[in-house]
Amino acid sequence: MLRQICILTTLALLPPASHAQTVQPATGAAVAETWLPTLQVDTPQQGFDLAIVMARRAVKTTQPDVAVLKAQRPRYAGDAASLIDVSAVAAAWFATIAAANDYWRE
């Protein structure tokens, strides 16, 4: 259980990807609306960026208290296994996006 919390916390605190997000998070009343209208993106880089956005969104939905997320960070920040697990979560989202984009083949 702690490992799962660490994974989710790590994703919530990741810095933004190097490129701009392809999907902007919804705010206010728009939260009830669709924040992810499509998985379609133009490039693998955009797909990876979207995977990170989705993973972070899942964390924020699961644990909306940023103070709690930040308080848990020291527990996993130096744990290589936890950090590798985070990569697995992002990879799973990326695989979903890649499949939705037919792996960027024409």
Secondary structure per residue as TSV (DSSP state, phi and psi in degrees):
chain	resnum	aa	ss	phi	psi
A	1	M	-	360.0	-44.7
A	2	L	H	-60.9	-38.6
A	3	R	H	-62.1	-41.9
A	4	Q	H	-64.7	-41.2
A	5	I	H	-61.9	-42.3
A	6	C	H	-62.5	-41.8
A	7	I	H	-61.0	-50.0
A	8	L	H	-64.6	-39.5
A	9	T	H	-64.7	-42.5
A	10	T	H	-59.4	-44.9
A	11	L	H	-63.2	-36.9
A	12	A	H	-66.4	-29.7
A	13	L	H	-99.9	3.0
A	14	L	-	-62.8	144.3
A	15	P	-	-69.7	159.7
A	16	P	-	-59.0	150.8
A	17	A	-	-63.0	162.4
A	18	S	S	-62.1	-26.6
A	19	H	S	-103.7	161.3
A	20	A	-	-61.5	149.3
A	21	Q	-	-65.8	142.2
A	22	T	S	-82.8	-19.7
A	23	V	S	-128.5	123.5
A	24	Q	-	-85.2	135.1
A	25	P	-	-61.1	143.9
A	26	A	-	-76.7	154.2
A	27	T	-	-132.4	160.7
A	28	G	G	54.8	-134.6
A	29	A	G	-64.8	-22.4
A	30	A	G	-70.1	-13.3
A	31	V	G	-59.2	-37.6
A	32	A	G	-68.5	-21.0
A	33	E	S	-82.6	-179.8
A	34	T	-	-72.8	120.8
A	35	W	S	-95.7	-12.9
A	36	L	-	-129.3	83.8
A	37	P	-	-70.0	-23.2
A	38	T	-	-159.7	157.4
A	39	L	-	-99.0	-1.4
A	40	Q	-	-73.6	126.4
A	41	V	-	-137.0	164.6
A	42	D	S	-85.4	-29.5
A	43	T	S	-136.7	160.2
A	44	P	H	-59.1	-36.5
A	45	Q	H	-60.8	-44.4
A	46	Q	H	-63.7	-34.5
A	47	G	H	-63.8	-43.1
A	48	F	H	-64.3	-45.1
A	49	D	H	-58.5	-42.8
A	50	L	H	-65.2	-37.5
A	51	A	H	-59.8	-42.4
A	52	I	H	-66.2	-43.1
A	53	V	H	-58.4	-44.8
A	54	M	H	-64.9	-42.2
A	55	A	H	-64.8	-43.1
A	56	R	H	-64.9	-39.2
A	57	R	H	-62.7	-40.4
A	58	A	H	-62.0	-40.5
A	59	V	H	-64.5	-47.2
A	60	K	H	-64.2	-31.9
A	61	T	H	-70.9	-39.7
A	62	T	H	-72.5	-42.2
A	63	Q	-	-133.8	89.4
A	64	P	-	-74.6	-11.3
A	65	D	-	-84.1	102.1
A	66	V	H	-61.0	-34.7
A	67	A	H	-61.5	-39.8
A	68	V	H	-65.4	-44.2
A	69	L	H	-59.3	-46.7
A	70	K	H	-67.5	-34.5
A	71	A	H	-65.8	-30.4
A	72	Q	H	-84.0	-15.4
A	73	R	H	-55.6	-43.5
A	74	P	H	-58.9	-25.2
A	75	R	H	-66.6	-34.5
A	76	Y	H	-113.8	-11.8
A	77	A	T	-57.4	-32.2
A	78	G	T	-102.5	7.4
A	79	D	-	-96.4	103.8
A	80	A	H	-57.4	-40.0
A	81	A	H	-62.8	-41.2
A	82	S	H	-65.3	-41.0
A	83	L	H	-67.7	-35.9
A	84	I	H	-66.8	-38.1
A	85	D	H	-60.1	-35.6
A	86	V	H	-61.2	-41.4
A	87	S	H	-61.2	-35.7
A	88	A	H	-65.2	-38.2
A	89	V	H	-64.5	-47.8
A	90	A	H	-62.4	-38.5
A	91	A	H	-64.1	-37.8
A	92	A	H	-64.1	-43.8
A	93	W	H	-63.9	-42.5
A	94	F	H	-61.8	-40.9
A	95	A	H	-61.1	-39.4
A	96	T	H	-62.8	-45.6
A	97	I	H	-66.6	-41.5
A	98	A	H	-61.3	-42.5
A	99	A	H	-64.6	-40.0
A	100	A	H	-64.7	-24.4
A	101	N	T	-101.7	17.6
A	102	D	G	49.4	38.8
A	103	Y	G	54.5	30.6
A	104	W	G	59.3	28.4
A	105	R	-	-98.5	151.8
A	106	E	-	-96.2	360.0
